[in-house]
Amino acid sequence: MTLGKTHQTESSPTPSVRRVVVGEEDAGQRIDNFLLRECKGVPKSHIYRVLRSGEVRVNSGRIGQTYRLQVGDEVRIPPIRVAQRVEQSVPAPMARHEFQIVFEDESILVIDKPAGLAVHGGSGVSFGVIELLRRQRPEAKFLELAHRLDRETSGLLIIGKRRVALNKIQDDMRAGKLEKRYLTMVAGRWMNPLQHIKAALHKYLTPEGERRVMVDREGKPSHSIVRLVQRWERYSLLEVELKTGRTHQIRVHLQSQGFPLLGDDKYGDFPLNKALEKEGLARMFLHAAILRFQHPLSGELMELTAPLPAQLQNFVASVDASQKRDYG
């Protein structure tokens, strides 16, 4: 019998004790993360306090904050006053947005994310991919991002539909077993057919509070493999394979070599970006094009691809045509 999540409430004044039976969608999750999801609006400090105090019980016994839940576990959640959440309406065009599905089965969903849409809400963005998917699929018991893409990056994005599948994919990513390749166009003539960039990256905040990344030997080890796809007089089309997955890794690694991404509004050539808008490129040229990985449940080797979006394809074609006119 497949267990689903069930809730029972003890007869006591509100807020009251809850008892939650763990289903397959939450199996393998740490108890602290489970509580943070179950008790949205409650400060993390309060969650950890009730864990340390022993008020949270699993199968009537005390557990530590790193305990991983199993199917059928009964979690006792003590009375916690949850902040009332105001439901925000999704703008109609966003609510109706149909994601391009590249692959889907009972355990994972892979979409071709459009540029300009964040993967999740936060930092001034009310809704992202995951919130929209949950709204569009109210029957889904579990939908969680397996990884992230920058808002202005398009391409392949994996969403876990089962906890066990999500955990396996994320474990494989940490172990370097999942291959991610991106297509990007940069300013300048990239000469090397193959180049490894191993430059440590450090995250910091600007005086305005914006997140940025810089090459710094004291930062985290980072490794990108760059392959030349096509070169013109002013631009180069590159394929970049990520061996690590640091924030803004491709953008900062290539900028550090003197090759800023076209349309990059954080690390790019800003006067060039303005000129490019008049030429039809009004976004950052970065696209998650290829994923190679083992299916998290079957172990089958998978290769998924997403073609360049029309705006990027059209820009490549215009650059190609322009050079042919200039050089015959």
N, C-alpha and C positions, 0 to 999 in steps of 0.2 A: 504494500500500500504506500502510495506517495504522500508524504506529509506536507501540508501547507501551513502557512502561518495562521495561528488562531489566537484570539485574545480573550481573556476572562478578567473580570473586575471583581475584587473583593468588596463586600458591602461595607463601605466606610466613607466618610465625607470626602468630597472632591477637594484636591486631587487625591486619587486612590491608588492602591496597589494594583499593578497589572501583572498578569502571567502570560507570557508569550511562548508558544511552542515553535521551535525553529524548524523551518521547512528547507527544502533543497536549495532555494535561492540564497539563503543566508549561511549555509553550511561552509565551514572553513574561515569565516570572518572572525576577527578578534572581537572579544566582548566589548572593549572600549569603543571601537568603531561602530559596532552594532548599536550601542546605546546612543551614540552621537546621532545616528540616523533615526532611531526610534523617538528620541527626545529632542527634535529640532527646536532651536530657540533657547535651549538650556546651555549656559556657559560650560566650556570644557572643564574648567576648574571644579565646577559642581559635580559633573559626571565622575571625575576622578576621585572626588571626596567621598561620594557614596560607594564607589568601588572599594576604596581603602577601608571604609568603615565596616564593610561586610554586609551592607544593606541589600546589595544585589546578590542574589543567589541563583545558582544553576543546579537544577535537580535537588533543591533544598540544601545544597552545600556551598560553602564559600569558595570563591575562585579569585585568581589574580587578574590584573588588567590585560595580560597577554594571552589569556585562555582563548582557544579557538573553538567556536561552536560546532556542534555536530547535529545532524538531522535527528529530531525528536527531543533534543534538550528543552527543558522547561525553564525559562528565565523569569525570575521574580524581579520586577522593576518597582522600587519603592515609590511612594508618593512624591512626585516632582512636578512643580508648577511650570508648565510649558508656556512660553510666550505665545500669545495668539498671533497667528500670521494672517496678514491681509492678502487675499488672493489678487494678484495683478492680472489684468486682462492682456492677452497676447494680441499685438496688432494684427489685424485681419490678414494682410499679405503674408506675414510670418506664419500665422496659424495654418494657412492653406499651403505652405511650402511643401512640395513633394521632394523628398531626398532621393537622389539617384542611388539605388541599391546595387552594389557590385556582387555581394554574396550574402546569403542568409540561410541558417538552419536553426535547429532548436537551441543551440548554444552560443552562437555569435552572429553579429550583424556587421557588415562592412559597407560603409557608404562612401560616395565621392562627395566630400564636403565642399560647398562653394566658398569662394573667397569672400571676406567681409562679414562672416558669421562666426562668432566665438563658439568654442566647444561647450562652454558652460557659462551660466550667469555669474556676475561678480564684477568688481572694479568698474562700476558704473553701467554695466550691461545687465539688464533684467533677465533676458532669456538667451540661451545658447542652444546648441544642437541637442544636448541631452534633455533639457527641459521641454523642448518642442517635441522630441520623440516620445517622452512620457505622456505629454498631452494628447498626442496623436494615437497612442497605444495604451489607453487606460486599463486594458485587460492584462498588460504585461506585468508580471510579478517582480521582474528584476531587469533593469537596464542601467549599466554603468560603463563609463569611459574606460577603455583599456590603456589609452595613452592620450596625448594631446597634440594639437596642431595650433600654431599661431592663428590669430583671427584672420590675417590677410593671406594665409597659406591655404591653398585648395588641395584636394586629393584624398587619398585613402585614409579612413579613420575606422578603427575597430571598436565596437561596443559589445560588451559581454552581456549575454542573456541568461547566463547561469553563473553562480559564484565560482564553482569549480573550474569553469572554462576561463573566467576572468583571471583567477589566481594563476592558472597554468600559463596563460599568455604573458602576464606580467613577470612571472618567474623566468620565462624564456627570454624576455627582453633584457632583464637584468643579467642573464647569463650570456647575452650576445648571440642567441640562437635564432632571433628573428631579424631578417634582413629588410632594411628600409632604404629605398633609393628615391631621390628627388631630382627633378629637372629645374634648372634655374638659368637665367640669362644675366650676365654681368657686363659691366662697362670695361672695355679693354680687350686686348688680344692675349688670351690664355694660350701658352705655347706647349706645355707639357701634356702628352697624351694621358699620362697617369701620374698623380701626385698625392702623397700622403701628407696631411696636415695634422701635426700633433702639437697643439698649443693649449695649455691649461687655461680655463675660463673662470672668471670671478664675477659674481653677481653683486650689484650695488644699487643704491637709490640716488637719483638726481636730487638737487635741492628742491625741486617741485614734487618730489615723492614718486617719480616714475621709475620703473624697474629697467635697468640696463645691464649689459654684460660687456666685459673687456678681457683681452688677453692679459694674463698675469701669472707668473710662474708659481705664485702661491695659491692659485685657483685649483679647480678640480680637473684631473686629467681628461682630455677630450681628443677624439680622433675622428677625422673625416677623410674619406678617400674620394678624390676628385678625378673624373674622367672627361676628357674633351669630346664633345659630340659634334660641334660645328663651330667654325670661327669665321668672323667677318672682319672688316676693317676697323669697326668701332666696338663691336660686341662679340661675346662668346657664349655659346650654349653649352652648359655643363651638366653632367650627371654626378650627383654627390651621394655617396653611400655613408650612412652614419654607423660608426662602430660604438659610439656613445650617444646618449640622448640629452645633451645639456640644453638649457634654455638659449634660444637664438643661436645655436651652434653654427649652422651653415652661414648665417648672415655675418656673424662676427669673424669666423675663420676666413671667409673669402675677403671681407673688408680688410682684415689684417694683412692680406697678401697684396692689397692695392686693387682689388677687384670688387667694388660694391655691387650689390644686387640692384637691378633696375627696379625702380619704384619703391625701394625700401625707405620708409619715412623715419626710421630711427638711426640707421647706420649708413645710409646711402648718400649719393651725390644729389643734394637737394635742388640746385639749379637744373641739373640734367633731368631730374624727375618731373619738374614743371614743363620742360620742353617735351618730354615723352608723352605727357597727357595730351598735348596737341597732335601727337603722332598716333594716338589711339591706345596708348598703354596707361590706364588709369588705376593700376593696382601693382602690388609687388609681384615680380616674376619668380614665384616659388611654388612648386606643385609636387605633392607626394604621389609619385607615379607607379611605384612597384613595391609590393610586399611579398616576401617569401617566408613561409613558416610552416611548422607542423600543426595540423589541426589539433586543438587542445584536448579533444576527446578521442578521436579516431587515430590520431598520429599520422594521418595522410599528409603528404607534402603538398603544399598549396602555393600557387603563384597567382597573385591578383594584380591587375593593372588598371590604371585610369588614364585615359588620353588627356593631353593638354586641353584645357578649356578653350572655347572658340576665340576669346579675346587674345589669349597667348598664342594660339596657332596663327591667328591673323597677323599678329605683330611679327612673328618669325617670318611669315611669308612676305610681309612688306619689307623687312630688312633684306631678305634674300633678293627680292626683285630690285630693290634700290641699288644693291651692290652690282647686280648683273648689268643694270643700266649704266652705272658709273665706269665699270671696268670691262664691259662687253663680254 
